[in-house]
Amino acid sequence: MHFTSERRLDDGVVERAFTLGGAPGFLWTPAFASESAPVPLILLGSSPLGLPRMYPRLAARARQAAADGFAAATIELPGCGDRPRLAAVEQARADMRRAIQAGEPVSDEIIDALVLPLVEEAVPECRAALDALLSLPALDGPVGYSGGVISIGVRLAHVEPRIVAAGLFAGSFVPRAMFEEARRVTIPLHVLLQWDDEGNDRQAALDLFDAFGSREKSLYANMGGHTGVPPFAGDAAARFFARHLRRPCAAGAA
């Protein structure tokens, strides 16, 4: 991990840009985080829109996490932003656009080609990012995962033991193969669903939630489209992560 810039935001949060294996990312830490007072980490999932477009939303979520006593980090997805494109994903994205423009359903084959290569590439990079981030003196476990492409979150929740809780956004296509992985997920989950999301199959999102094997899982459904998430939804997510990530010694530091 190579840090390329550092600045202190107006609320005291330290923002550092980094690169890891050619992928850019950001790390935000509370002002009080130090080797003697390390903080838990929330890994923020990014979007295929790319970090430059997602930065304002990710930075706002990271600053809220810092106010709650957590560090937050994100890394650009493979094939997104300024990274080299994934040919198979680009072809699937074009096929998806053609289907939507023709008023046809997006087939399982297109969804598989669109999402599964991204999962296969992104999850190892996320795990490598955790290796590098958790080696920093001001960061410590436990780790939460929040947002991003839900299939990446499902895979990480299944295979990454350092992630102890996940907040997932049911706002993207889900390959059928991910339902079997969801059955093997056992960590606490907080799932957000926008009821009128024009780009999301509501029934598939409900079926995925039902498939999760977690004993503790909550579904928060709100009226509105993909970008109409109400402000109070963030409060519920913050309470979820505070319950599962905050250590007794960190409560006073926040």
LOTI-717124 format. One line per 10 residues: number of its first residue (from 1); their letters; for each residue x, y, z of N, C-alpha, C. Coordinates in nm, 3 decimals, padded with zeros to 5 digits. Layout:
REM LOTI-717124
NUM	a	X:Y:Z:X:Y:Z:X:Y:Z  ... $
***
This chain:
REM LOTI-717124
1	mhftserrld	00.085:-00.119:00.000:00.000:00.000:00.000:00.088:00.124:00.000  00.060:00.214:-00.093:00.138:00.337:-00.106:00.046:00.456:-00.090  00.070:00.539:00.012:-00.011:00.658:00.033:00.039:00.769:-00.059  -00.055:00.833:-00.127:-00.020:00.935:-00.226:-00.055:01.076:-00.181  -00.142:01.091:-00.083:-00.174:01.224:-00.032:-00.236:01.211:00.106  -00.234:01.320:00.181:-00.296:01.323:00.313:-00.347:01.464:00.339  -00.468:01.473:00.395:-00.521:01.603:00.434:-00.614:01.584:00.553  -00.626:01.690:00.632:-00.716:01.688:00.748:-00.841:01.768:00.710  -00.956:01.703:00.718:-01.082:01.767:00.684:-01.126:01.861:00.796  -01.230:01.940:00.769:-01.267:02.043:00.866:-01.321:01.988:00.997 $
11	dgvveraftl	-01.362:01.861:00.999:-01.407:01.800:01.124:-01.296:01.721:01.193  -01.173:01.735:01.144:-01.059:01.668:01.205:-01.029:01.531:01.150  -01.115:01.478:01.067:-01.092:01.346:01.007:-00.972:01.354:00.914  -00.883:01.255:00.923:-00.766:01.248:00.836:-00.801:01.161:00.716  -00.789:01.220:00.598:-00.815:01.148:00.473:-00.685:01.124:00.399  -00.659:00.997:00.369:-00.539:00.962:00.294:-00.578:00.885:00.168  -00.527:00.929:00.055:-00.544:00.854:-00.069:-00.431:00.753:-00.080  -00.460:00.637:-00.139:-00.357:00.535:-00.153:-00.376:00.459:-00.284  -00.276:00.383:-00.319:-00.287:00.286:-00.427:-00.242:00.151:-00.373  -00.306:00.047:-00.423:-00.272:-00.089:-00.381:-00.285:-00.179:-00.503 $
21	ggapgflwtp	-00.173:-00.229:-00.552:-00.176:-00.316:-00.669:-00.238:-00.249:-00.790  -00.219:-00.119:-00.805:-00.275:-00.047:-00.918:-00.414:00.006:-00.896  -00.476:-00.025:-00.783:-00.612:00.021:-00.754:-00.605:00.139:-00.658  -00.671:00.251:-00.689:-00.674:00.364:-00.597:-00.776:00.342:-00.487  -00.755:00.411:-00.377:-00.849:00.402:-00.266:-00.831:00.517:-00.170  -00.916:00.519:-00.068:-00.909:00.621:00.035:-00.922:00.556:00.172  -00.854:00.616:00.269:-00.867:00.577:00.410:-00.899:00.702:00.489  -01.004:00.694:00.570:-01.042:00.803:00.659:-01.032:00.754:00.803  -00.965:00.830:00.888:-00.951:00.791:01.028:-00.991:00.907:01.119  -01.053:00.876:01.235:-01.087:00.983:01.331:-00.960:01.051:01.382 $
31	afasesapvp	-00.975:01.174:01.426:-00.860:01.251:01.473:-00.790:01.183:01.589  -00.864:01.110:01.674:-00.804:01.053:01.795:-00.737:00.918:01.770  -00.754:00.858:01.650:-00.699:00.725:01.625:-00.546:00.728:01.631  -00.488:00.631:01.701:-00.343:00.626:01.715:-00.303:00.483:01.749  -00.173:00.462:01.758:-00.124:00.329:01.793:-00.171:00.288:01.932  -00.183:00.385:02.022:-00.229:00.354:02.157:-00.382:00.348:02.167  -00.450:00.401:02.066:-00.597:00.398:02.065:-00.647:00.361:01.926  -00.618:00.238:01.882:-00.660:00.196:01.748:-00.812:00.182:01.740  -00.865:00.196:01.619:-01.010:00.195:01.600:-01.049:00.083:01.504  -01.172:00.032:01.519:-01.223:-00.066:01.422:-01.239:-00.002:01.284 $
41	lillgssplg	-01.251:-00.088:01.184:-01.254:-00.044:01.044:-01.384:-00.086:00.977  -01.442:00.004:00.899:-01.553:-00.029:00.810:-01.503:-00.018:00.667  -01.511:-00.128:00.592:-01.474:-00.127:00.451:-01.598:-00.087:00.372  -01.589:00.026:00.302:-01.701:00.078:00.224:-01.693:00.022:00.082  -01.795:-00.052:00.041:-01.798:-00.102:-00.095:-01.822:00.012:-00.192  -01.748:00.014:-00.302:-01.766:00.116:-00.403:-01.869:00.069:-00.506  -01.882:00.143:-00.613:-01.984:00.119:-00.714:-01.918:00.113:-00.851  -01.981:00.044:-00.948:-01.928:00.048:-01.085:-01.923:00.188:-01.145  -01.990:00.286:-01.082:-01.981:00.424:-01.130:-01.840:00.479:-01.115  -01.758:00.420:-01.026:-01.620:00.464:-01.009:-01.603:00.561:-00.893 $
51	lprmyprlaa	-01.484:00.561:-00.836:-01.455:00.645:-00.719:-01.473:00.795:-00.745  -01.431:00.848:-00.861:-01.449:00.993:-00.880:-01.595:01.036:-00.865  -01.689:00.958:-00.917:-01.830:00.994:-00.906:-01.887:00.958:-00.769  -01.836:00.854:-00.709:-01.888:00.808:-00.581:-01.826:00.880:-00.463  -01.716:00.954:-00.485:-01.642:01.011:-00.373:-01.729:01.092:-00.276  -01.815:01.184:-00.323:-01.891:01.263:-00.225:-01.974:01.177:-00.131  -02.040:01.073:-00.184:-02.123:00.987:-00.099:-02.037:00.902:-00.006  -01.927:00.849:-00.058:-01.840:00.765:00.025:-01.774:00.849:00.135  -01.729:00.969:00.101:-01.665:01.054:00.201:-01.764:01.094:00.311  -01.889:01.121:00.273:-01.990:01.156:00.373:-02.014:01.040:00.468 $
61	rarqaaadgf	-02.022:00.917:00.413:-02.041:00.799:00.499:-01.919:00.776:00.586  -01.800:00.801:00.532:-01.677:00.781:00.610:-01.668:00.881:00.724  -01.709:01.005:00.700:-01.703:01.106:00.806:-01.803:01.074:00.916  -01.918:01.017:00.878:-02.013:00.974:00.981:-01.955:00.858:01.060  -01.888:00.765:00.991:-01.824:00.653:01.061:-01.719:00.705:01.159  -01.641:00.804:01.117:-01.539:00.860:01.206:-01.602:00.925:01.327  -01.716:00.994:01.307:-01.786:01.055:01.419:-01.835:00.949:01.517  -01.860:00.829:01.467:-01.905:00.718:01.552:-01.788:00.639:01.611  -01.664:00.679:01.577:-01.547:00.614:01.635:-01.482:00.508:01.550  -01.510:00.506:01.419:-01.455:00.404:01.331:-01.372:00.468:01.220 $
71	aaatielpgc	-01.272:00.394:01.173:-01.207:00.428:01.047:-01.290:00.372:00.933  -01.273:00.427:00.813:-01.341:00.375:00.695:-01.245:00.380:00.578  -01.260:00.284:00.489:-01.173:00.278:00.371:-01.252:00.224:00.254  -01.208:00.261:00.135:-01.269:00.208:00.014:-01.161:00.189:-00.091  -01.186:00.101:-00.188:-01.092:00.075:-00.296:-01.171:00.064:-00.426  -01.114:00.118:-00.533:-01.181:00.117:-00.663:-01.203:-00.027:-00.711  -01.321:-00.052:-00.766:-01.351:-00.184:-00.819:-01.272:-00.212:-00.947  -01.241:-00.338:-00.974:-01.175:-00.372:-01.100:-01.260:-00.327:-01.219  -01.192:-00.275:-01.322:-01.263:-00.234:-01.442:-01.342:-00.107:-01.430  -01.330:-00.035:-01.320:-01.410:00.086:-01.297:-01.318:00.207:-01.281 $
81	gdrprlaave	-01.379:00.326:-01.285:-01.299:00.447:-01.273:-01.195:00.455:-01.383  -01.070:00.478:-01.345:-00.961:00.487:-01.442:-00.888:00.354:-01.461  -00.940:00.247:-01.401:-00.873:00.118:-01.414:-00.905:00.054:-01.550  -00.818:-00.036:-01.598:-00.844:-00.102:-01.727:-00.977:-00.177:-01.724  -01.050:-00.169:-01.833:-01.182:-00.230:-01.840:-01.172:-00.382:-01.847  -01.275:-00.450:-01.793:-01.289:-00.594:-01.803:-01.377:-00.623:-01.924  -01.320:-00.685:-02.027:-01.390:-00.699:-02.155:-01.523:-00.773:-02.140  -01.523:-00.880:-02.063:-01.646:-00.959:-02.048:-01.756:-00.878:-01.980  -01.717:-00.799:-01.881:-01.815:-00.717:-01.809:-01.868:-00.606:-01.899  -01.779:-00.545:-01.980:-01.824:-00.441:-02.072:-01.922:-00.496:-02.173 $
91	qaradmrrai	-01.897:-00.617:-02.223:-01.990:-00.677:-02.319:-02.124:-00.706:-02.252  -02.119:-00.758:-02.129:-02.244:-00.785:-02.058:-02.320:-00.656:-02.030  -02.248:-00.548:-01.999:-02.313:-00.421:-01.973:-02.384:-00.370:-02.100  -02.320:-00.388:-02.216:-02.383:-00.349:-02.342:-02.506:-00.435:-02.370  -02.496:-00.565:-02.343:-02.611:-00.655:-02.362:-02.727:-00.616:-02.269  -02.694:-00.577:-02.147:-02.796:-00.535:-02.053:-02.868:-00.409:-02.102  -02.791:-00.311:-02.151:-02.851:-00.188:-02.202:-02.944:-00.217:-02.320  -02.902:-00.307:-02.409:-02.986:-00.340:-02.524:-03.116:-00.406:-02.479  -03.107:-00.495:-02.380:-03.228:-00.562:-02.331:-03.324:-00.461:-02.268  -03.271:-00.370:-02.188:-03.355:-00.271:-02.122:-03.420:-00.178:-02.224 $
101	qagepvsdei	-03.341:-00.134:-02.323:-03.395:-00.044:-02.425:-03.503:-00.112:-02.508  -03.492:-00.244:-02.524:-03.591:-00.319:-02.601:-03.711:-00.359:-02.517  -03.708:-00.324:-02.388:-03.817:-00.360:-02.300:-03.819:-00.507:-02.263  -03.704:-00.571:-02.273:-03.693:-00.714:-02.243:-03.633:-00.733:-02.104  -03.663:-00.847:-02.039:-03.600:-00.874:-01.909:-03.450:-00.899:-01.926  -03.375:-00.863:-01.823:-03.231:-00.892:-01.823:-03.214:-01.038:-01.784  -03.160:-01.119:-01.872:-03.154:-01.263:-01.851:-03.052:-01.301:-01.744  -03.069:-01.423:-01.690:-02.972:-01.474:-01.593:-02.833:-01.481:-01.653  -02.824:-01.511:-01.782:-02.693:-01.520:-01.847:-02.623:-01.385:-01.848  -02.698:-01.279:-01.877:-02.638:-01.145:-01.876:-02.597:-01.106:-01.735 $
111	idalvlplve	-02.683:-01.135:-01.637:-02.650:-01.100:-01.498:-02.525:-01.174:-01.453  -02.513:-01.302:-01.486:-02.393:-01.378:-01.450:-02.269:-01.314:-01.511  -02.276:-01.281:-01.640:-02.160:-01.225:-01.710:-02.126:-01.085:-01.660  -02.226:-01.014:-01.610:-02.205:-00.878:-01.561:-02.145:-00.875:-01.422  -02.188:-00.966:-01.335:-02.155:-00.957:-01.193:-02.047:-01.054:-01.149  -02.053:-01.179:-01.194:-01.961:-01.280:-01.140:-01.814:-01.248:-01.166  -01.774:-01.202:-01.286:-01.632:-01.167:-01.304:-01.588:-01.056:-01.210  -01.680:-00.961:-01.182:-01.647:-00.852:-01.090:-01.624:-00.906:-00.949  -01.709:-01.000:-00.906:-01.692:-01.061:-00.774:-01.558:-01.134:-00.766  -01.527:-01.212:-00.869:-01.404:-01.291:-00.868:-01.279:-01.202:-00.861 $
121	eavpecraal	-01.284:-01.085:-00.926:-01.169:-00.994:-00.925:-01.166:-00.909:-00.798  -01.282:-00.863:-00.754:-01.286:-00.763:-00.646:-01.260:-00.822:-00.509  -01.312:-00.942:-00.481:-01.301:-00.996:-00.346:-01.155:-01.018:-00.304  -01.070:-01.079:-00.386:-00.929:-01.091:-00.346:-00.863:-00.955:-00.323  -00.901:-00.854:-00.403:-00.843:-00.721:-00.382:-00.890:-00.661:-00.250  -01.017:-00.682:-00.216:-01.066:-00.632:-00.087:-00.994:-00.699:00.029  -00.968:-00.828:00.016:-00.898:-00.899:00.123:-00.753:-00.852:00.133  -00.691:-00.824:00.019:-00.555:-00.770:00.022:-00.554:-00.631:00.085  -00.659:-00.553:00.057:-00.669:-00.421:00.120:-00.681:-00.434:00.271  -00.759:-00.531:00.318:-00.770:-00.552:00.463:-00.634:-00.591:00.522 $
131	dallslpald	-00.559:-00.675:00.453:-00.425:-00.711:00.500:-00.342:-00.586:00.523  -00.342:-00.497:00.424:-00.259:-00.377:00.432:-00.313:-00.279:00.536  -00.443:-00.258:00.537:-00.502:-00.160:00.628:-00.487:-00.202:00.774  -00.509:-00.329:00.802:-00.503:-00.373:00.941:-00.360:-00.385:00.993  -00.263:-00.367:00.905:-00.124:-00.361:00.951:-00.085:-00.222:00.998  -00.171:-00.123:00.974:-00.142:00.013:01.017:-00.165:00.026:01.167  -00.081:00.102:01.237:-00.088:00.104:01.384:-00.216:00.162:01.441  -00.286:00.249:01.368:-00.405:00.313:01.424:-00.533:00.234:01.396  -00.522:00.121:01.325:-00.639:00.042:01.292:-00.631:-00.095:01.356  -00.749:-00.148:01.387:-00.757:-00.278:01.451:-00.893:-00.338:01.416 $
141	gpvgysggvi	-00.908:-00.467:01.444:-01.039:-00.527:01.428:-01.130:-00.487:01.542  -01.259:-00.524:01.532:-01.318:-00.600:01.422:-01.344:-00.513:01.300  -01.388:-00.579:01.190:-01.411:-00.511:01.063:-01.557:-00.528:01.023  -01.615:-00.420:00.969:-01.747:-00.425:00.910:-01.737:-00.399:00.762  -01.838:-00.441:00.687:-01.846:-00.412:00.545:-01.976:-00.339:00.520  -01.973:-00.236:00.433:-02.092:-00.153:00.414:-02.110:-00.115:00.269  -02.229:-00.142:00.214:-02.268:-00.092:00.083:-02.201:-00.163:-00.033  -02.197:-00.094:-00.147:-02.134:-00.150:-00.264:-02.222:-00.250:-00.338  -02.160:-00.323:-00.430:-02.230:-00.427:-00.506:-02.264:-00.541:-00.411  -02.391:-00.575:-00.399:-02.433:-00.668:-00.294:-02.369:-00.806:-00.311 $
151	sigvrlahve	-02.344:-00.849:-00.434:-02.283:-00.982:-00.453:-02.141:-00.986:-00.399  -02.068:-00.875:-00.410:-01.935:-00.869:-00.350:-01.946:-00.877:-00.199  -02.045:-00.809:-00.142:-02.066:-00.817:00.002:-02.101:-00.956:00.048  -02.183:-01.027:-00.030:-02.219:-01.165:00.005:-02.095:-01.253:00.007  -02.012:-01.243:-00.097:-01.891:-01.326:-00.102:-01.797:-01.293:00.013  -01.777:-01.165:00.041:-01.688:-01.126:00.150:-01.742:-01.174:00.285  -01.872:-01.160:00.305:-01.932:-01.207:00.430:-01.916:-01.356:00.448  -01.906:-01.427:00.338:-01.891:-01.574:00.343:-01.747:-01.616:00.367  -01.651:-01.550:00.299:-01.513:-01.603:00.298:-01.416:-01.527:00.388  -01.451:-01.405:00.433:-01.354:-01.323:00.506:-01.386:-01.323:00.656 $
161	privaaglfa	-01.309:-01.398:00.737:-01.342:-01.410:00.879:-01.321:-01.282:00.959  -01.244:-01.186:00.906:-01.223:-01.062:00.980:-01.345:-00.971:00.977  -01.435:-00.994:00.881:-01.558:-00.916:00.873:-01.662:-00.980:00.964  -01.705:-00.907:01.066:-01.795:-00.964:01.167:-01.939:-00.914:01.153  -01.962:-00.814:01.066:-02.097:-00.761:01.046:-02.097:-00.690:00.911  -02.212:-00.694:00.842:-02.219:-00.632:00.709:-02.351:-00.560:00.692  -02.342:-00.440:00.637:-02.459:-00.364:00.595:-02.465:-00.366:00.444  -02.567:-00.430:00.386:-02.575:-00.453:00.243:-02.689:-00.372:00.182  -02.668:-00.324:00.059:-02.769:-00.247:-00.012:-02.822:-00.332:-00.126  -02.949:-00.369:-00.118:-03.010:-00.454:-00.222:-03.048:-00.368:-00.341 $
171	gsfvpramfe	-02.947:-00.323:-00.416:-02.973:-00.232:-00.526:-02.902:-00.271:-00.653  -02.865:-00.397:-00.669:-02.796:-00.441:-00.790:-02.839:-00.583:-00.826  -02.813:-00.622:-00.951:-02.848:-00.756:-00.996:-02.772:-00.861:-00.917  -02.837:-00.975:-00.891:-02.775:-01.082:-00.814:-02.780:-01.213:-00.894  -02.665:-01.269:-00.928:-02.664:-01.399:-00.996:-02.724:-01.507:-00.907  -02.786:-01.605:-00.968:-02.848:-01.713:-00.891:-02.745:-01.789:-00.807  -02.622:-01.797:-00.853:-02.518:-01.869:-00.778:-02.493:-01.805:-00.642  -02.521:-01.674:-00.629:-02.494:-01.607:-00.503:-02.594:-01.646:-00.395  -02.709:-01.700:-00.435:-02.808:-01.740:-00.334:-02.754:-01.856:-00.251  -02.679:-01.946:-00.314:-02.621:-02.057:-00.238:-02.514:-02.006:-00.143 $
181	earrvtiplh	-02.436:-01.909:-00.186:-02.336:-01.850:-00.095:-02.405:-01.778:00.021  -02.518:-01.713:-00.009:-02.590:-01.642:00.097:-02.634:-01.738:00.207  -02.667:-01.858:00.172:-02.710:-01.956:00.274:-02.597:-01.990:00.371  -02.473:-01.966:00.329:-02.357:-01.997:00.415:-02.307:-01.875:00.492  -02.373:-01.763:00.474:-02.336:-01.642:00.549:-02.401:-01.649:00.687  -02.321:-01.628:00.792:-02.373:-01.641:00.929:-02.352:-01.516:01.014  -02.282:-01.415:00.963:-02.257:-01.296:01.044:-02.382:-01.209:01.049  -02.394:-01.119:01.148:-02.508:-01.028:01.153:-02.516:-00.940:01.027  -02.639:-00.920:00.979:-02.661:-00.845:00.855:-02.766:-00.736:00.876  -02.743:-00.624:00.810:-02.838:-00.513:00.805:-02.857:-00.485:00.656 $
191	vllqwddegn	-02.974:-00.517:00.602:-02.997:-00.508:00.457:-03.095:-00.395:00.429  -03.054:-00.305:00.340:-03.136:-00.191:00.302:-03.197:-00.216:00.164  -03.327:-00.196:00.152:-03.398:-00.215:00.026:-03.482:-00.092:-00.004  -03.459:-00.031:-00.120:-03.545:00.076:-00.168:-03.660:00.011:-00.246  -03.781:00.026:-00.194:-03.896:-00.050:-00.241:-03.928:-00.025:-00.388  -03.901:00.097:-00.436:-03.936:00.134:-00.573:-03.812:00.147:-00.661  -03.706:00.080:-00.626:-03.581:00.087:-00.702:-03.605:00.038:-00.845  -03.592:00.130:-00.940:-03.624:00.099:-01.078:-03.526:00.000:-01.142  -03.407:-00.012:-01.087:-03.308:-00.102:-01.145:-03.289:-00.230:-01.067  -03.376:-00.257:-00.971:-03.357:-00.372:-00.884:-03.482:-00.460:-00.886 $
201	drqaaldlfd	-03.460:-00.590:-00.891:-03.569:-00.687:-00.885:-03.607:-00.704:-00.737  -03.720:-00.644:-00.698:-03.758:-00.645:-00.557:-03.774:-00.788:-00.504  -03.837:-00.874:-00.582:-03.860:-01.010:-00.535:-03.729:-01.085:-00.519  -03.634:-01.062:-00.610:-03.503:-01.126:-00.597:-03.432:-01.079:-00.471  -03.447:-00.948:-00.438:-03.386:-00.896:-00.316:-03.448:-00.960:-00.193  -03.579:-00.977:-00.193:-03.645:-01.042:-00.081:-03.605:-01.189:-00.070  -03.593:-01.256:-00.185:-03.551:-01.396:-00.183:-03.408:-01.410:-00.131  -03.322:-01.315:-00.169:-03.184:-01.319:-00.121:-03.180:-01.300:00.030  -03.256:-01.205:00.079:-03.262:-01.184:00.224:-03.308:-01.310:00.294  -03.409:-01.376:00.239:-03.460:-01.499:00.299:-03.354:-01.609:00.298 $
211	afgsreksly	-03.266:-01.608:00.196:-03.165:-01.713:00.183:-03.052:-01.699:00.284  -03.023:-01.579:00.331:-02.910:-01.562:00.423:-02.924:-01.655:00.544  -02.813:-01.718:00.580:-02.814:-01.811:00.692:-02.792:-01.747:00.827  -02.778:-01.617:00.832:-02.751:-01.546:00.957:-02.868:-01.558:01.054  -02.837:-01.581:01.180:-02.942:-01.582:01.282:-02.989:-01.441:01.311  -02.900:-01.343:01.297:-02.938:-01.203:01.315:-02.931:-01.134:01.180  -03.047:-01.101:01.126:-03.053:-01.028:01.000:-03.176:-00.939:01.003  -03.159:-00.815:00.958:-03.268:-00.718:00.958:-03.283:-00.660:00.818  -03.407:-00.647:00.772:-03.437:-00.586:00.643:-03.504:-00.452:00.667  -03.444:-00.344:00.615:-03.500:-00.210:00.627:-03.546:-00.167:00.488 $
221	anmgghtgvp	-03.676:-00.167:00.466:-03.733:-00.129:00.337:-03.793:00.011:00.346  -03.757:00.095:00.251:-03.808:00.232:00.246:-03.870:00.259:00.109  -03.974:00.340:00.106:-04.031:00.381:-00.021:-03.932:00.470:-00.094  -03.933:00.462:-00.227:-03.846:00.548:-00.305:-03.755:00.470:-00.397  -03.694:00.543:-00.491:-03.606:00.481:-00.590:-03.465:00.461:-00.540  -03.378:00.423:-00.632:-03.241:00.383:-00.598:-03.166:00.491:-00.520  -03.182:00.615:-00.562:-03.108:00.725:-00.497:-03.193:00.798:-00.393  -03.307:00.742:-00.357:-03.395:00.810:-00.263:-03.386:00.759:-00.121  -03.271:00.710:-00.082:-03.254:00.657:00.054:-03.275:00.769:00.155  -03.369:00.754:00.248:-03.396:00.861:00.345:-03.282:00.877:00.445 $
231	pfagdaaarf	-03.261:00.997:00.497:-03.151:01.021:00.591:-03.154:00.930:00.714  -03.275:00.898:00.762:-03.280:00.817:00.884:-03.232:00.675:00.862  -03.221:00.632:00.735:-03.168:00.498:00.708:-03.023:00.488:00.752  -02.949:00.598:00.739:-02.811:00.600:00.785:-02.800:00.587:00.935  -02.896:00.642:01.006:-02.894:00.631:01.153:-02.910:00.486:01.196  -02.998:00.413:01.127:-03.018:00.272:01.161:-02.891:00.191:01.134  -02.824:00.221:01.022:-02.700:00.151:00.990:-02.591:00.183:01.092  -02.585:00.309:01.135:-02.485:00.347:01.235:-02.506:00.273:01.366  -02.631:00.258:01.407:-02.659:00.183:01.530:-02.620:00.037:01.515  -02.641:-00.018:01.396:-02.605:-00.158:01.370:-02.454:-00.177:01.387 $
241	farhlrrpca	-02.375:-00.092:01.325:-02.229:-00.108:01.334:-02.179:-00.075:01.475  -02.240:00.021:01.541:-02.198:00.051:01.679:-02.218:-00.070:01.768  -02.325:-00.142:01.745:-02.355:-00.260:01.828:-02.256:-00.372:01.804  -02.208:-00.387:01.682:-02.127:-00.504:01.649:-01.977:-00.476:01.638  -01.939:-00.350:01.623:-01.796:-00.319:01.606:-01.735:-00.247:01.725  -01.816:-00.174:01.799:-01.757:-00.093:01.906:-01.711:-00.178:02.021  -01.586:-00.155:02.060:-01.531:-00.220:02.179:-01.549:-00.129:02.300  -01.553:-00.184:02.420:-01.574:-00.098:02.538:-01.475:00.016:02.548  -01.351:-00.009:02.511:-01.249:00.096:02.525:-01.265:00.204:02.420  -01.336:00.172:02.307:-01.352:00.271:02.201:-01.467:00.366:02.228 $
251	agaa	-01.560:00.327:02.312:-01.679:00.409:02.332:-01.644:00.546:02.388  -01.552:00.552:02.482:-01.515:00.679:02.540:-01.433:00.765:02.446  -01.356:00.698:02.357:-01.271:00.775:02.264:-01.353:00.851:02.164  -01.473:00.798:02.128:-01.555:00.865:02.028:-01.614:00.991:02.088 $
***
